[in-house]
C-alpha cells in the first residue's frame, strides 16, 4: 500500500529541499521518528489500521533507504516527502482509504426496521448473522488446532530450552504464533466483521538480534495471543455446542409436521404425549415455535460474533501503541 500512497496527488505539495513543515512540527530526520509522528497522527484510529500503516510506512522508507546507500536517513526522508508525504498527510490518506475499503467490502446493512417484530425477524436478511453462525461451527476445529499448537509447541520448546536447539525452537514457535494470529485475524474480519491487522506487527529496526528476541518475549501481545489461542478451545466447544443445539432443536420443530404425512414414521414427543397420534394439531404450534427459535439462533450467533470480535481485537491487536 505504501507505493500506492506515494502516488496519491494529495501528497504532492511536499518538495525536497522546499518547505517541508508539517502540522506536527519539523520533518523527521530518522525512520523511527517518522513512524512515531505517524503513530501520533493516527491517534484514535482503529489499532489494526495503525499497525498496518506503521508496517507499510516502514517498508516503504526502508526500501528507499536501501536503494540509496550513499544517503543518510534524513536525506532519504526529505527526498521521499514529495511522494510518500508527511506523517499527518499519510494518516489522513489511510483514514480515507479505510472508509472506502470497508464500504466496498462489507455487505450493505439490512434496511432498518421500525417495529420490534421487524427488528426481530429482520435478522433473516443480515448476512453477518449467517457468517457468525458459521464461525461458531468452525470454532471447534480452529480451537482444537490452536490449543494443540500452543500447548505442544510451547511445552516442547521450553522443555528443550536447556539444549542447544531449545532457544531457536522457542523463537520459531513464537514466530509461528504471530503468523497464526494474522490468519485468525483474517478469519475474524471476514466472518465477524471486526477490523483486524492485515500486516505483521511493526517492530523497531536497527536493534540487535538479541534485543529483538527480547522484545518478542517481553511484548504483552505475544502472551495475550497465546492466551487467546488457549481460550479458543473452551470457547470453540461452547460455540459449537450452542450452535448445534439451537439448530437441531429449531429445525426439528420446524419439520415436525412431516410426521402427519402418510408413510412417514416420525415420533414427536412432548410432555409424555406422542403428538402425531394424540394431539396432531399441536404440531403446527411446535413448527411455529421452531421458526421463532431459528430467528433466535441467528440473533444469538450475531451477538456471539460481535462479542468474540471484540475479544479478538483486545487480545490479538497491540492497543498499547496509542500510549
Beta strands, then each sheet from edge to edge (+ up, - down):
strand 1: 269-270
strand 2: 273-274
sheet 1: 1+ 2-
end
